[in-house]
């Protein structure tokens, strides 16, 4: 947003998620950023997002599906073959509203039903083949506790959180390039309904910061932590901010390195020796 306030999109409940949220905040503070009182969470507006989902259902833009996750994957098709419509795709808005409200009330088991957008199962962009908006997940959320048993997917929460927060330019990494059409589709439908308070934001993608000889995949790093190969997320052998801090890297050096390499729209990889040269330059001064 114009005042630079961050929005945390924590749409998945669980203890691990809270650990990541706290680590991100601590890391950003260490880098020298202070957002004051302007820190917001996707969960702050779970109710409004749920209401928007009901609007989409009422207008025939979303439906409740009984297919399992494996069946949804099978019906989705491939990159070269179109998908197939779910047998539950033509339920009436009234039927879908009733089922969605019962999902929220906790009548169904985990994975028993999902809410899906009704877009185009033959789209060349596989992300537009009736993506899931809400899934049932009985697990306490770090901020809302047991108040909810259905949670929005990241794709649905992303653009809506931006819109609620008055974000003008939403920045994310290049792997979300193919998701931008979905980001826009959700916002366009809600804008047509007149429920958005601000002008719909725009998504821009940039390249991840990749270093030679360095693993940056959260999934792969999580495996190292879970298997006990390292001593935790702050192990100095890891390229996490907590790990770099324990390794003795000054925050100023990391900021100077990022300023130097800039932001790219093309995937690239920087020499780790370049980062280390900024570390040495700073340490030589202090």
C-alpha positions as a printed Julia matrix, in Angstrom:
286×3 Matrix{Float64}:
   0.0     0.0     0.0
   1.05    3.68   -0.26
   2.26    3.72    3.36
   4.22    0.49    2.85
   2.37   -1.55    5.46
   2.88   -5.32    5.13
   0.05   -7.84    4.89
   0.67  -11.39    6.12
  -1.33  -13.92    4.08
  -1.5   -16.73    6.66
  -4.29  -18.83    5.2
  -3.11  -22.21    6.49
  -3.51  -23.04   10.18
  -0.87  -24.8    12.23
   2.03  -24.31   14.59
   4.6   -24.29   11.77
   2.81  -21.41   10.06
   3.04  -19.3    13.21
   6.77  -20.02   13.39
   7.25  -18.74    9.85
   5.14  -15.63   10.53
   7.21  -14.75   13.58
  10.46  -15.43   11.73
   9.5   -13.19    8.82
   8.65  -10.32   11.17
  11.88  -10.74   13.16
  13.94  -10.96    9.98
  12.45   -7.85    8.43
  12.98   -5.92   11.68
  16.6    -7.06   11.77
  17.06   -5.74    8.24
  16.02   -2.33    9.56
  12.34   -1.99    8.68
   9.83   -0.73   11.24
   6.18   -0.78   10.17
   4.96    0.61   13.48
   1.31   -0.23   14.05
   0.71   -1.0    10.37
   0.91   -4.79   10.28
  -2.15   -6.64    9.0
  -3.06  -10.29    8.59
  -5.27  -12.06    6.06
  -7.07  -13.66    9.0
  -8.2   -10.22   10.19
 -10.68  -10.24    7.31
 -11.7   -13.91    7.14
 -15.34  -12.9     7.57
 -15.31  -10.4     4.72
 -13.6   -12.9     2.44
 -16.24  -15.48    3.31
 -18.97  -12.96    2.43
 -17.28  -12.31   -0.91
 -17.26  -16.05   -1.59
 -21.02  -16.09   -0.99
 -21.38  -13.23   -3.49
 -19.51  -15.27   -6.11
 -21.79  -18.26   -5.43
 -24.94  -16.14   -5.71
 -23.83  -14.84   -9.11
 -23.07  -18.34  -10.41
 -19.3   -17.82  -10.34
 -18.54  -20.54   -7.76
 -19.89  -23.94   -6.76
 -19.43  -26.59   -4.08
 -17.77  -29.74   -5.38
 -17.84  -33.23   -3.82
 -14.88  -34.61   -5.79
 -11.85  -35.72   -3.8
  -8.46  -34.06   -4.29
  -7.33  -36.95   -6.49
 -10.49  -36.77   -8.59
 -10.14  -33.0    -9.0
  -6.58  -33.57  -10.2
  -7.79  -36.22  -12.65
 -10.61  -34.03  -13.99
  -8.27  -31.06  -14.42
  -6.59  -32.56  -17.48
  -3.01  -31.87  -18.53
  -1.03  -29.1   -20.18
  -1.94  -30.6   -23.57
  -5.45  -31.95  -22.84
  -8.48  -29.99  -21.61
 -10.12  -30.8   -18.31
 -13.62  -32.17  -17.72
 -16.47  -30.53  -15.89
 -17.23  -31.87  -12.43
 -20.61  -33.66  -12.21
 -21.49  -31.13   -9.46
 -20.65  -28.05  -11.53
 -24.26  -27.25  -12.46
 -25.7   -27.06   -8.97
 -27.94  -24.04   -8.5
 -26.71  -21.01   -6.53
 -29.19  -21.84   -3.76
 -27.85  -25.4    -3.47
 -24.28  -24.15   -3.41
 -25.01  -21.51   -0.78
 -26.66  -24.1     1.45
 -23.73  -26.51    1.11
 -21.14  -23.77    1.62
 -22.82  -22.6     4.82
 -22.93  -26.18    6.03
 -19.22  -26.5     5.25
 -18.62  -23.53    7.53
 -20.86  -25.02   10.21
 -18.65  -28.09   10.31
 -21.1   -30.66    8.93
 -18.57  -32.32    6.61
 -15.23  -34.07    7.11
 -11.87  -32.71    6.04
 -11.65  -32.97    2.27
 -15.34  -33.87    2.02
 -16.22  -30.83   -0.06
 -14.51  -27.77   -1.52
 -15.67  -24.49   -3.0
 -14.44  -23.96   -6.55
 -14.55  -21.02   -8.93
 -16.54  -21.67  -12.11
 -14.24  -20.47  -14.89
 -13.19  -22.72  -17.8
 -12.12  -26.36  -17.62
 -10.73  -26.13  -21.16
  -8.54  -23.07  -20.5
  -4.98  -23.22  -21.76
  -3.97  -21.82  -18.38
  -4.42  -24.76  -16.02
  -4.82  -22.37  -13.07
  -8.15  -21.22  -14.54
  -9.65  -24.72  -14.61
 -12.11  -24.18  -11.76
  -9.56  -23.63   -8.97
 -10.39  -24.29   -5.32
 -11.37  -21.25   -3.25
 -12.1   -22.89    0.12
 -11.29  -26.25    1.67
 -12.35  -27.89    4.92
  -9.52  -28.14    7.43
 -10.2   -28.75   11.08
  -7.11  -27.31   12.72
  -6.63  -24.37   15.09
  -5.37  -21.2    13.47
  -2.62  -19.25   15.28
  -4.74  -16.08   15.3
  -8.4   -17.17   15.04
  -8.21  -20.36   17.08
 -11.08  -22.77   16.37
 -13.42  -20.13   14.97
 -13.1   -21.54   11.43
 -13.01  -25.01    9.93
 -12.86  -23.77    6.32
  -9.94  -21.74    5.01
  -9.36  -19.85    1.74
  -6.62  -21.01   -0.57
  -3.66  -18.72   -1.14
  -4.8   -17.83   -4.67
  -8.15  -16.59   -3.36
  -6.69  -14.83   -0.31
  -3.86  -13.11   -2.21
  -5.75  -10.63   -4.37
  -8.53  -10.16   -1.86
  -6.1    -9.3     0.94
  -4.44   -6.8    -1.38
  -7.79   -5.24   -2.25
  -8.9    -5.01    1.39
  -5.59   -3.38    2.35
  -5.69   -0.81   -0.44
  -2.62   -2.26   -2.14
  -1.92   -0.66   -5.53
   0.94   -2.87   -6.78
   1.2    -6.44   -5.55
   4.7    -7.9    -5.91
   5.42  -11.62   -6.05
   7.99  -13.94   -7.59
   8.01  -15.21  -11.17
   6.4   -18.58  -10.48
   3.13  -16.69   -9.91
   3.16  -15.25  -13.44
   0.67  -17.87  -14.63
  -1.51  -17.13  -11.58
  -1.98  -13.46  -12.51
  -4.94  -14.27  -14.77
  -6.65  -15.9   -11.78
  -5.69  -13.01   -9.49
  -7.38  -10.64  -11.96
 -10.4   -12.91  -12.52
 -11.34  -12.93   -8.84
 -10.92   -9.17   -8.51
 -12.83   -8.46  -11.74
 -15.8   -10.54  -10.59
 -15.86   -8.86   -7.17
 -15.45   -5.43   -8.76
 -18.45   -6.13  -10.99
 -20.42   -6.92   -7.84
 -19.45   -3.54   -6.4
 -18.03   -4.97   -3.16
 -14.45   -3.68   -3.51
 -13.66   -0.54   -1.53
 -10.54    0.36   -3.54
  -9.47    0.18   -7.18
  -8.38   -3.42   -7.87
  -4.6    -3.8    -7.44
  -2.23   -5.04  -10.13
   0.16   -7.95   -9.73
   3.77   -7.68  -10.85
   6.25  -10.55  -10.79
   9.99  -10.4   -10.18
  12.8   -12.97  -10.09
  13.7   -14.7    -6.83
  17.11  -13.93   -5.35
  19.1   -17.08   -6.09
  22.74  -17.68   -5.09
  25.25  -20.2    -6.41
  25.93  -23.21   -4.13
  22.81  -22.31   -2.12
  19.45  -24.02   -1.6
  16.63  -21.49   -1.16
  13.61  -23.78   -1.54
  11.51  -23.55    1.62
  10.33  -27.14    1.09
  13.87  -28.52    0.85
  15.11  -26.45    3.79
  12.12  -27.64    5.84
  13.18  -31.22    5.13
  16.68  -30.51    6.49
  15.15  -29.03    9.65
  12.55  -31.79   10.12
  15.1   -34.58    9.59
  17.52  -33.04   12.08
  20.27  -32.55    9.5
  20.61  -28.99   10.84
  19.87  -27.6    14.29
  16.84  -25.49   13.33
  15.86  -22.61   11.1
  18.56  -20.43   12.66
  21.36  -22.89   11.94
  24.21  -20.73   10.54
  24.61  -23.16    7.64
  21.17  -22.2     6.31
  20.54  -19.2     4.01
  17.65  -17.99    6.18
  17.84  -14.5     7.66
  18.1   -16.07   11.1
  20.91  -18.3     9.88
  22.79  -15.44    8.23
  22.48  -13.39   11.41
  23.99  -16.18   13.52
  26.7   -16.61   10.89
  27.73  -13.02   11.63
  26.49  -11.33    8.47
  25.63   -7.65    9.15
  22.14   -6.61    8.07
  23.64   -3.54    6.35
  25.7    -5.83    4.08
  22.62   -7.75    2.95
  20.77   -4.52    2.17
  23.76   -3.16    0.22
  24.06   -6.42   -1.72
  20.36   -6.32   -2.66
  20.63   -2.67   -3.72
  23.61   -3.55   -5.91
  22.09   -6.52   -7.76
  18.7    -4.82   -8.18
  15.43   -6.47   -9.21
  15.08   -8.56  -12.35
  12.18   -9.88  -14.43
  14.34  -12.8   -15.6
  15.43  -15.8   -13.56
  19.09  -15.45  -12.68
  21.67  -16.65  -10.18
  24.26  -14.5    -8.4
  27.67  -15.6    -7.27
  27.81  -16.19   -3.53
  31.29  -14.64   -3.62
  29.64  -11.33   -4.53
  27.53  -11.43   -1.37
  30.6   -12.34    0.69
  32.5    -9.37   -0.76
  29.83   -7.06    0.67
  30.12   -8.83    4.03
  33.91   -8.33    4.1
  33.65   -4.69    3.06
  31.28   -3.92    5.92
  33.23   -5.93    8.5
  36.47   -4.22    7.47
  34.85   -0.9     8.37
  33.38   -1.97   11.71
